[in-house]
Every structure is written in structure tokens, then in C-alpha cells.
Amino acid sequence: MPTYDYLCEANGRVVEVSHKMSESLSTWGEVCARAGLDLAGTPARAAVRRLISGGAVVSSGSLGSTERPCDYGTPCGSCACQPE
């Protein structure tokens, strides 16, 4: 299942939760229930909004590959590409 980040403006917290693409959460209570968190004093009806986040694109040809993007000259800056 994909993961999504939700921001509660009432308390400023961002929480990552997993749910189906067809679902959308709209309250802090829904986010906490899905993430297994306590409301921590924030009203369950407090509105949340889903944040836009970049997703990783995985092609079927790269599944199981151990090659790094920088092996092909593409800079990626990830820890896998940093010299030890």
C-alpha cells in the first residue's frame, strides 16, 4: 500500500500513514487511528491535509538490480553512491 504524509494544522505534526489510493483521511482522529498514535490532546475532529510528496518510480526492469544510478553516470547523491 502507498504511504502518504498528513499535516495537522492544529498541532503542526506531520504523520506518515499507509492506505489505499482510493482512500483519503480528513481528520486527526482518522490519521492517528491508521498510524496507531494517541491523539495527544488534539481534538479527533481537527482537520488534516495530505501533503504532496515525491514518489519513487520503479521500473520492472530494475527490480532486483544492485546497480546504482551513478554506475551509469547519473549523479544521485544517495548514501549508496558515497565513497567509503
Stockholm file with secondary structure:
# STOCKHOLM 1.0

chainA/1-84         MPTYDYLCEANGRVVEVSHKMSESLSTWGEVCARAGLDLAGTPARAAVRRLISGGAVVSSGSLGSTERPCDYGTPCGSCACQPE
#=GR chainA/1-84 SS CCEEEEEETTTTEEEEEECCTTCCCCBHHHHHHHHTCCCTTSCTTCBEEECCCCCCCCCGGGTTCCCCGGGGTCCCCCGGGSCC
#=GC SS_cons        CCEEEEEETTTTEEEEEECCTTCCCCBHHHHHHHHTCCCTTSCTTCBEEECCCCCCCCCGGGTTCCCCGGGGTCCCCCGGGSCC
//
